[in-house]
Amino acid sequence: MLLSILIPMYNAENYIGKCLDSILNQDLDLKSYEIIVMDDGSKDASVSLIKALTKIHPQIRLFCEPNSGADATRNKMLKLAKGDYIYFVDADDYLCP
């Protein structure tokens, strides 16, 4: 695995879809990267959206935890990452092609 894209998520229902679409539409070999989304106790439909996307895109992995804050969430994601390189993206970010 070359690249791990890490996305901490909290109540991101309104923009996580656009964020993930922008990542998935990059010119990357599907087997060279993973996307790890860690929900930090969202109270909206964010988790449902990601669960639906994981069925279509196997490179997306979803983890859920009770709210523990941004720093703790990012540290947990680093332990889960398999890539040689790490790229953090916020749930409301958009990557240009």
N, C-alpha and C positions, 0 to 999 in steps of 0.2 A: 504494500500500500504506500503510495507516494504522498498523498495529501489527506489530512483530516480537517474538515471544515466544521467548526464548532459553533453552535447557535444556542445561547441561553435564551429561554423564552418565559415570559410572564405576561399573561393577558394580552397576547399579540394577535388575536383573532382577525383584526382588521388589516394586518399587513404581513403576516408570516407567509401567506400564499404567494404574494408578489416577491418576497425575499427568496423563497425556495425556487420559484420559477426562474428568477434571474440567475441563480446558481446552476440549475439544471440545464439552462440554455447556453451555458458556456461550451466552448469547444474543447472538452476534456474527455479522455477515454474513460468510460464508465467503470472500468476495473481499477483505475488508478487513484480513485478518491472515495471517501466516505463522507457523509453528512451526519453529524451527531446533533440531535436536538434534545436539550434537556429542559423539561418543563419544571418551573420552580413554584408549583402550587397554583397554577392559573385557575381562575374562577369563571372563565368564559369558554368558548367552544374551540380554543386553540388546539387542545389535545385531539379532539375529534378530527379536525382538519389534517393534522399530521398523521394520525392513524390511517386515514384514507389514502394519503400519499405514499405511505410505506408499502401499501399493497401493490402500487404501480411502479414504485422506484425502490428497488432493493438496496440501493446505496444509502438510503435514509434510515437511520436508527433513532428511535424515540426512547427516552428514559424520563421517568417522572419521579419527583420527590416532593416532600412537603417544603413549603417556603423556607429557604435558608439564606437568601441573599445572593447577590451577584458574585461576590468573591468565592464563596463556598461552592457555588454551582460551577464556576469556571474551573476551579481546582479539581472537582470531581470529573469534569469532562476531559481534562488533560490525562487523567488516569485511564479513561476509556479509549482514548485515541490510539489508533494503530498506525497512523501515517508517519513518514519520515519528517514531514513538514506540517505545521499547525497554522491554521488560519481562523481567527475569530471573526464572526460576523454577528452583528446585533440583529434581532428579529425584525427591526424596522429598516434595515439596510437594503439597498438594491445595487446589484453589480451590473455595470454596463457590459454588453457583449464585447 
